[in-house]
Amino acid sequence: MSEMEEIVGSPFLNKLSGPESRFEPLNSGNLRSDGRRPLELRSFEAELTTHPSADGSASVSHGLTQVTACVYGPREAKNRGLTMHDRALVNVEVSVAPWAGEMRRLRSRGDKRTLEFAASIKSTFEPVIQTTLYARSEIDIHIHVLQLDGGLLQASINATTLALVDAGVPMLDYVSSLSAGLYHTTAMLDLTSVEESDLPSVTVAVLPRSGKVTLVSMETRLHVDRFEEMFKLAMEGGKVLRGEMDRVVRERTAALARQMEGGVALKEDDKMDTDL
Amino acid sequence: MAYQLSKAESSYTASGLLLSQRLDGRSLLDYRPITVEAGVAPTANGSARARIGDTEVVVAVKLDVKKMGEDGEGGRCVCSVECSPSAYPQLDRDSLSDLSADLSTLLSTYLTPIVSTPELLIIPSQLYWQASVDALVLSSSGNVHDTLFAAVRAALWDLRVPRTRGVVYEVPGGGDDVAMGEDGGSSVEKAGVLDHMRGMKRGAVDFDLVDGADDGTPLEGRSDLPVCVTLNLLSPVFYLDATIPEELCAPTRLLLFIRPSGTLCGIHKLGEAELPPAELKEALQEGVRLGKELGGAMNARMGGMGGKRMGPFS
């Protein structure tokens, strides 16, 4: 601990990320570059059944990051060679729109970074989805990133959770995910892309009910003493997000139930009000 | 396309169409509800989401400053279309990228001459805005072409070109303006900005963004941007806005690109069947009339709603 404080308090580090540097993640009023407090999340919006033909779909936005997830299945596998006799196969495909970031960037289907994201999302959900109920079948998850301002992984995971719920795929719990960063000794939640490029950050996905963690992803260096604080805050934040996601699911289900009682089928005009 | 239609289903759909009966109760020349929403991508200079029935396409246009090549031609645009696997769940990876490539080629063929306007020039024969038009097909239930071009049209309608002004440099003491660059560093450092020229960009060597011009200027000819109308020809009838089974019944499909002023600026034929010229003439006349109507309706809606949101119309 003492060593850590020494490093944090060293003039060298202050020069790197102190008030002299161009970007100030936290100003003297304890506010971040977009005016948030360190532990404040960006506005979270979620909507279910946004895609007309998928079995389940959801669109999630954290501030300016917007992600849509579509779930197909459980269904017969396209490639039978890959199916497993005792559980379902989970496929994840991620595509990032060329206009999503600051600069236009065309990503091919085999883009390494995108494949890595897909792999971490797959491993996040494999233990949570009750795949053993659907032997020899396949669950496809397609993720579209329409806007990108940091927090790609957290938004994708939250969107996927909601899409899976919308598709009626049995899961052990919601998976809610949040990123956290550290500036000097202050932890902050839900980083934007500017903050992500400047600060050490970690993305955590939790099962809020049991408190279990299914994903921890960190690609930057950080002193081990500081990790626990960030990690715990990200977990706490994840539990808050779970409440929001649950509210969206309940609203949607209540609306569906009302329509069933009234004998009115799901009509275009109902969808118009919400999504267009 | 890997989507298959059984013989029975195909003949049922086709005989219905020949009797002017469609499965969803529309008449042959009716569109499904069209919804267009502009300004969906805040990081782009222009963007829109269009939906016809259950077919949905998102398009964003970004502008980048580019140096002109040796040919001196400017204002080019680059296009890409990506078909998402959720739009075509029956297709594998390779056929998806083939389809995406087809649509990209089609888009750039018909869009490049339209977008290459002098408004995108910053400094003639030196710098221009390159428009990158990127589309994402999110879901498809027939008539992807019309939806794609409706979205592109709305994104170009939403496009705002940043206002710029030319800048020239003057060497103190020297009487004439000297272009910076070859003269070496010292003279450039001493040179002051002589003039911010508005409109007169001939002698400009650099440009400046005009302050407070977050909004920029919309494209001048945006109300005359073409719409795409796909005519599905099943001799002797033709029908618009086909669903997937209806598309599979049509031996020939004609894409017509029509400006609301009534001129035809492109025809593209899909399908392997041959087409008698007499039939083509009738189809074209009707197509142009419908295209004018559709373009006019779009203009009225987008103008009326301040270019932001547009409800369904047919």
Interface residues (C-beta under 8 A of the other chain):
Chain A: H51 P52 S53 A54 S57 L64 T68 C70 Y72 K78 E93 S95 A97 P98 W99 A100 G101 E102 R104 L106 R109 D140 H142 H144 L146 Q147 L148 D149 E268 M272 L276
Chain B: P33 T35 E37 V40 A41 P42 T43 A44 S47 R51 D54 E56 V58 A60 K62 D64 S80 E82 S84 P85 S86 P89 D92 R93 S97 S132 D134 L136 L138 S139 S141 R309 G311 P312
